[in-house]
Amino acid sequence: MTDTESTGWNGGFNAFGDFAPGMVHYTDRVLFDEVWDRPGLSKRDRSLITVAALTAMGKAEQLNFHLDFARRNGLTEDEIKEAILQLAFYTGWPNGMSAMTVAKKIFATHGED
């Protein structure tokens, strides 16, 4: 059985295929199979934390996935926008502006579910 057959998540495989099997394994099996499914926090809470961390670090490229994933995990667009606004004051205005720019693009592309 391959890594992608054992999990419902295959984003690592979709991104890297056979190019980086270690990255695929740790992304799909460890991060999304094990860490995201731990019982201590809901996926909604994990998404909010992840969006906050990525915004704080200025990782706009990763937000392209995680903002839509956060909506699928139960956060509303308004909650995400409020979180980014709050973060802008604590993590730097440029990081907040970058995150909000990504959010605007993602929400326009995918619409609210």
Secondary structure as the mmCIF struct_conf table of DSSP 4:
data_model
#
loop_
_struct_conf.conf_type_id
_struct_conf.id
_struct_conf.beg_label_comp_id
_struct_conf.beg_label_asym_id
_struct_conf.beg_label_seq_id
_struct_conf.end_label_comp_id
_struct_conf.end_label_asym_id
_struct_conf.end_label_seq_id
TURN_TY1_P TURN_TY1_P1 ASP A 3 GLU A 5
BEND BEND1 SER A 6 SER A 6
BEND BEND2 GLY A 8 GLY A 8
HELX_RH_AL_P HELX_RH_AL_P1 GLY A 11 PHE A 16
TURN_TY1_P TURN_TY1_P2 GLY A 17 ASP A 18
BEND BEND3 PHE A 19 PHE A 19
HELX_RH_AL_P HELX_RH_AL_P2 PRO A 21 HIS A 25
HELX_RH_PI_P HELX_RH_PI_P1 TYR A 26 VAL A 35
TURN_TY1_P TURN_TY1_P3 TRP A 36 ASP A 37
TURN_TY1_P TURN_TY1_P4 PRO A 39 GLY A 40
BEND BEND4 LEU A 41 LEU A 41
HELX_RH_AL_P HELX_RH_AL_P3 LYS A 43 MET A 57
TURN_TY1_P TURN_TY1_P5 GLY A 58 GLY A 58
HELX_RH_AL_P HELX_RH_AL_P4 ALA A 60 ARG A 72
TURN_TY1_P TURN_TY1_P6 ASN A 73 GLY A 74
HELX_RH_AL_P HELX_RH_AL_P5 GLU A 77 THR A 91
HELX_RH_AL_P HELX_RH_AL_P6 TRP A 93 HIS A 110
#
